[in-house]
Amino acid sequence: MELAVLFLTLLVLLLLGVPVAFALLGATIAAFLAIDLPLVVVFQRMAAGISVFSLMAIPFFIFAGDLMYRAGIATRLVQVAEATFGRTRGGLGQVNVGASMLFGAVSGSAIACASAMGSTLVPLMKEKGYDTDYAVNVTATGAIVGLLIPPSHNMIIYAAASGTGVSIGDLFLAGIVPGVLTGLLLMIVTYVVARRKGYPRGIFPGWRPFLRAALYAVPGLLTAIIIMGGILSGIFTATESSAIAVIYTVLVGALVYRTLGPKEFLGAAVQSVKTTAMVLLIIASATGFGFALAILEVPAELANLIGFMTDNPILILLLINIILLLLGTFMDMAPLIVITTPIFLPILMPLGIDPVHFGIILMLNLGIGLVTPPVGSVLFVSSAIGKIPIERTVKTIWPFYGALVVALMLITYIPELSMALPNYFD
């Protein structure tokens, strides 16, 4: 009865268009009233959910990403990608994915990546004769790579939710190869679709423009190298690296590129505060919702159900992937990380699945949900930038979904793709 109250309340609130954070909170309160537990416990659990030291990195990484966008670093990365990939068939599509991989290495946010690449490349692609839905599809799916290539604030949320002391540095390392693999698969699909539709081939600008673009982009790209180098060398922790990223981005934007002034800095600060408040409220509400699930013994019952269906690790991973893909179609990424990690990680660890490996599976799986209706925030942002109805976008996005699903299966069943770098640096 209490479980029905929890899920029905959540479903009704979501259908009414209530924001996810308040829908989770409302469902949790309804369940606690049905169980006859004091509501103060809900808010105690919410406070505990965001009173985690590692979460301090989230506002700084969000701030750094916004500063990079406003400082024009994204534009310089596009120039490098255009000089590198632009001469292939459907060259601007390749540029979009390549630039997303580069921007993911300095921002770690799918929405920030979609906004930066979309506002820069979608109008240019339309001007060059590319269909709008193609431009939006490439932008949206390419942005998902930013969730895997470090730094990624969603990995920090996962590390906090796992409760197993997962190293954020290991997660950052583990995402590099899967991120590059996912980007390459998207590039292949981008090329195949472009060739089928007869999109134009770009022109290589020559080595001098290429080297000039690469040189201009080096200060921005050094952000990722500084972060990973500092973490691996022990100079600073993953949490401290987020503050270093902000300081370095301010110095590069203000002194090197000279495109970051007081107006841009203040605008980034205000937007980052809003985004951080939204993310932390979602995490807090999801923590309370997860606690209600634990009281109602949902994780244990789900584990028993999966164990009853099969004890084959391959099938268990497939079932969990399917469940996560379905959940990702109607709930945002941050709350799902907080809710599902304590449920599925205890099921997988006895099977020998490393928490770091599962973290990368979770990032890509829930990232696919960000480009899947009805609650696909990255798809909505990309469609809005392209000024195209989302229904039209979804009709032609299936080849790109295919690339993402293939990447997910490879990452799921070939753990070495995720674990090679963490194991090497241990």
Salt bridges, closest charged atoms under 4 A:
ASP66 OD1 - ARG70 NE 2.46
ASP131 OD2 - LYS197 NZ 3.78
